[in-house]
Amino acid sequence: MTGGTGDTGRLSSAILIFYLLFVFGSAFSRAFSQIALGIALVLFMIVAVQQKYNPFSTSIRWFYILAGCYIGWLLLSGLMSRAPLSSIYFTRKEWLFAAVPVGVFLMQSHKNREWLVWALAIGISIVSLYAVSQYITGWDWLNFANNHFVPKRIDTVSGNFSRPNTFAGFFSVAAMFLLAYAVYPEHKWDSSRKWLVAISILAMVSTLLSFRRGPVIYLIISLLVMALLKGGRIRGFAAALAILLALMTAVVPSLRERFSLPTPTEEAEDYQGSRPFIWNHSLTLVAENPLFGVGNGIFIEAYREIVQRDTGVDLPWWWRHGQAHNDFLNTAAIGGLPCLAAFAGIWFFVLRKFARGIREKQFAADQRRVQFAALLGSILFLLTSLTVSSFADEETHELIMFIWAFGLATWYNRGSEKPELVTHLKA
């Protein structure tokens, strides 16, 4: 638990409890997890005032500066859009950035960090088992409609998520994060690490059963990156797991069909559902609105209008996309090039920090382990965001905020030349 005395100590403990619920709930309920995060945030602000705690430390201040620029420009682009109030309302999900300073505050304690890893692992294991049951039975037993549960037949696995793409993206990233944390070679093996490996593999299996090609391919790529970053047994293990995943795609019939059947229309530039079609017309939006974009929440109508103008076809409702199926392109389309620069800057900052962290000699082995997990989880999230807008989905947005907080906590109050230990929290 967090250190402290009296009311402050109890409040700090309450922050941990609600943040645990946030991390645990992110695997199955967006509403539940965000309510928990909101309560944790309010309590955190009270404790920060009482302890005179400054979350904007020297070594990670650029993360907050870039995040502020990103959110600020999104709001400005909303004000400049055709529907200012609606656009600003759609920007509300960016409050999830608040998960980072709260997480950084808590995860300077090793014990808190372990609790939070297991909160995610337990949530992932429960929903993964449910996803496997969906595949075996062909039923979504927990489908919620009209204020009550109505089981329905399903063709694709999606766990508790509304869409298979979001489910596969979330669980593939969580699986890689947990696996990287579990197998880091400089840390002594114990039963808890073996359980984390088992849970991460279970999450990979549930990802496979969603029949989404992208997350499966990106999982394999990330495992190969893991093998390149670390030698010894971990290299062989990661490579073997990548091969096993590739073999499983050949064994599962529905997934094998997704990879083997010719799909010329899916890649054709004139097919309204193809990535090239979506990207080309999204680029047109960026070219015509380079400074402020079209505004958050306006993409769906702006995209429909640009396609109708350029092709003469009014898109059917199922092809009226709400985002550009690429986080960077989507950010440029809704917020303009300055917003894209801030967004890219955030990614450059966190990846550079985590990549440096795994080589930082002044970090203890356990701290490098944290950086390794945050780096691999971030890399896989970044890969998924190239073909879907992972950052635009609140479920996956929650997960990457936790992963970034997890990695940045190690850097809190550390200078770029001479890291120093944080002492205001005790394990």
N, C-alpha and C positions, 0 to 999 in steps of 0.2 A: 504493500500500500504506500501511498504518498506520505512523506514526512510532514510534520506540523503538530501543533498543539491546540487543544480547545476547539472552538468553532471552526477555525481555519482548517485544522486537521480533518474534522468531520466533513466539511465542504469538499476538501480535496478527495476524500474517499468517495463522496457522492459523485463527483466528476468522473472518477474512474468507473463507477458502477454504470452510469448512463452512457459513457463512451464504450464500455464493453457491450452494452445493449445495442448501440449504434453499429458496431462492427459485426456482432452476431446477427442482427436483424437485416443487415445489408444483403445477406444471401437469400432472403425470401420475402422481405416486405419493405418497400420504399417508404411507406407512411410510418411504419413502426420505427424504422431506423432513424428517420429524420426528426421525429418527435423526440427520440432519445438524444440525438445530437443537439437539438435546440435547447433542451434542459441542461445538458452538459455545458453548452456555450454560456448560458446565463450564469451558471455557478462558477465557471472559469473566470468570467469578467469580475465577479465579486471577489474571488480569491486573488486575482491579479492586482486589484486595487488594494486589498488588505496587505498583501506581501510586497507591494511595489515591484511586481514582476514585469519585466519588459520582454515581450515575445520577439521584438524586432532586433535580435542580436546582430552583431557586426558580421558574422560569417554567413548568415542566411538572409540578411536584409534585402538583398537583390531579388530574392524570391518574392517577397512581399511587395517590393517596388514594381516588379514586372506584373504581378497579379493585379495590383492596383491599377496599373496602366491598362491592362487587358479589360478589366471590369469597367473602368471609367470610360474607355473608348466605346465599349458596347453600349453603355448608357447614353453616351453622346450620339452614337449612331442611331439609337432608338429615337432620341429627340428630333433628329434630322429626317426621320423616316416618314412615310405617308400615314402611319398610325402610331404616334408617339406613345400613348398610354398603353396600348396593346404590346408594343415592342418592349417597353420597360418592364411590363409584367412578365414577359417571357424570359427576361434576364434574371428572374428571381432565383433560378437554380444555382447561380454562381455563388450564392451564400454558402454553398458546400465547401468553398475554400476555407471557411472558418474551422473545418475539421483539422486543418493543418496545425495552427497554433495550439489548439487544445491537445492534439495528439503529441506534439513536440513537448509540451509541458509535462504530460503524463509519462512519456516514454524515455525520459532521462533516467527513469528507474528501471533496472533490469527486470525486477519482479513484475512491474506493470506491463512491460513489453511482452513477457512470456504469457501473461494472462490474456493479452489482446490477440496474440498469435493464436492461442487456443480458442478464443471466442470465434475468430474467423474459421478456424479448422472445424469446429463443432458444427457451425452453421452450414459450411460447405459439405460436410459428410452427411448430414441429415437430408439436405436437398438432393445431393448426388444419389443417395439410395432411393429417394422418391423418383428421381429421373430414370433410374434403372428399372424401377417398377412400372413406370409409364411405358418404357420400351417393351417390357415383357408382356404386359396386359393390353397395351394399346388404348388405355383409358387415362384421362386426367381426372383423378378422383377429387381433387380439391379445386376444381373450376368454380369460381365465385361469380354469380350473375344474379341480378335482381334481388340483392341483399340476402342470398342464401347459396349454399353449395349445390351445384348441379353437375354431376359427373358427365363427361362427354368423351366421345371417341376422338382420338388424335392420330395424325400421321407422322408427326415429328415430336421429339422430346424437347420440352422447354422448362422443366421443373416448375417453379412457382412464378416464372417470368411470363410476360405477355407475348414475347416474341422469341423464337429460337435463336436468332442472331445475337440478341442481347444476352441471353442465357449462355450461349457458347463463348461469347467474348468475356463475360464475367468469370466463368468457371475455368477457362483456359488460363487467364491471367492469375487468378487465385491459386490454381494448381502449380504454376511455375514459381510464384512467390513462396509458397509453402515448401515446395521441393528444394528450392535454392537455400532457404533457411535451414532445412533439415540436413542437407548433405554436405554443408560446408566442411572441408576436410580438416581444418585446424581445430575443430571443436570435438570433444570427446563424445563417442557414440553412447546413447542410452536408449531405454525403451520408448521415451517420449519422441525421440527423433525417428525411430522406426515407425511409430504410429503416424507421424506427420508425412512420412514417405508414402505410407499406405493410403492416407486420405488424399494426398495429391494425385496419386495414380487413379484412385476412384473418381476424382474430379475430371481427370483426363479422359477416362472411359465415358463418363456422362457427356463430356464435350463431343467425343466421337459419335455418340448415339444421337446427337442433335442433327447430324448429317450436314453440318456447315463446313464447307471446304476451307475457307479462309482460316478460322481458328486452328484447325488441325494442321494445316501447312505451317502456320506461324509457331505452333507448339514445337513442331519438329525443328524449325529453324532456331528457335530459342534454346532448345536442348543442345544443338550443335554449337551455339554461341557459348553455352555453359561449358561444353567440352573444351573449347578453345581457351577460355579464360582460366581454367584450372586443370592441372595435370593429375597424374596419379590415378587412383581408383575412380575418382569422380569423372574423369574423362571417359574411361571405359563404360562406366555406369550410364552417363548421359547419352553417349553414342548408342549403347545397346537399347536404351529406352526409346530413342528416336527411331531406330530400326524397327522396334516392336510396334510402335504407333503406325509406322508405314505399312507393316505387314497386316495390322488389324484393319486398315482401310481396304485391304484386298480381301479380307475375310467377311466383313459385314456387308451383306449384299447391297443395301440401299446406299451406303457410303461408297462402295466400289462403283456403283452406277454413276454417282455424282462426279467421280473422277474420270471414268473411262468412256462414258457416252459422249459423242461429239455434240458440242453446244455452240454452233456458229452464231445463232441469234443472240446468245448471251454476251458475245463480244462484239457484235456488229454495231457500228456507229449510228445506224438508222433505227436500231431496235430501242423502243422507248424505255425498256427496263434494263438496258445494259449499262455497265459502268462508263464506257466511253461516251455514250449518249448523255448521261447525267453530268459527267465531268465537263464535256464540251460546252454545254449550255450553262453550267455553273460558272465556267471561265468567262463566258460572255457577260454574265451578271457582274463579275469582278471587274472586267474591262470597262463596263459602262458605269460602275459605281466604285471607283478605286479608293476614294477617301473615306467614305462612311458606310459603304455597303448598302444593302437594302433594308437593314434593320433586323434585329432578332425577332423571330416569329412571323416575319413577312416573307420568308424564303418560298414557302409553298405557293403563294399567289404570284410572286415575282417570277418564279421558275415556270409556272404554267403560262404566264403571259409571254415570256421570252421564247418558249417553245412554239406557242401558237403563232407568234410573229414570224419566226424564222422558218417554220415548216408548214404553216397553215392548218395545223391539226390541233384541235382542242383535246388535251390529254384526258383520258378516262380517269375516274377518281383514284383507281388503284395505282396509277403512275404519277400522281401528283405528289412528288416527294417533298417531305418536310425538311430535308437536309441533303447535303451534297455527296454523301457516302465517302467522305474523306474529311477528317477533322481540320486540316490546314486549309483546304479549299473552302470548306463550309465557313470557317472563321473569316476568311477573306470576303466571302460572299455576303455575310450578314453584318460584318463590322468594318470592312475595308482593309487596306494594306497596313495601316498603322496598328490595327488590332491584330492582324496576322503576325506582325513583327514582335509584338509583346508576347503572343502565344508561343511563337517559335523560341523566343528568348527564355520563357519559363522552361520549356523542354531542354534547351541547351544547358541551362543552369543546373537542373536536377541531374541530368545524365552526367554532366561533367563532375559534379560533386560526388555522385555514387561511384563513378569510375575511378576517381582519385581516391575515394575512401577505401576501396579494396586493396590499394597499394600503400596506404598511409602507414608508415612504420611506427608512428607514435600512437596509433590506435591499437588497442588490445585485440586479440583474436576474435572475441565475441563482437566487438564493434565492427570489425571487417566483415564478419558474418552478416551483420545487419545491412551493411552497404551492398554486399553481394546479393542478398534477397531483394532489396529495393531496386537494384540495377536490373536484375533479370525480370522482375515483375514489370518494371517500367518499359523495358525493351519490348516485351511481348505486347503490352498495351499499345505502344507506339506502332507496332506492326499492324495490329488490328485496326487502328485508327486510319490506316491508309486506304482501306476499302469499305469501311463503315464509319459513321461519325460516333465513335465510342464516347468521346468527351461530351457529346450532346445528349447522350442518354444518362438520366440521373442515376440509375443503378450502377453503371460502370464508372460514372463520375465519382460516386461515393468511394468505390474501391480504390481508385488511383489517388484520391486525397489521403486515404489511410496509408497507402504504401509510401507516398511522399513524406507524410509526417513521420512514418517509421524510420525512413532513411535520414531525414533532416534533423531528427532529434539528436543524433550522434554529433552533429556539427554545431549544435546550439552553444553559443558562448565560446566558440573556438576560433582563434585568429587564423589567418591563412598561413602564417609562418610557424606559429608555436601553439598547438592546441592545448587547452587547459580543461581539466575536469570540471563538470558542473556539480556544485555541492548543495544547491538550495533544495533538492529533493533527495531523499534517501530510500534505498531499496528496503 
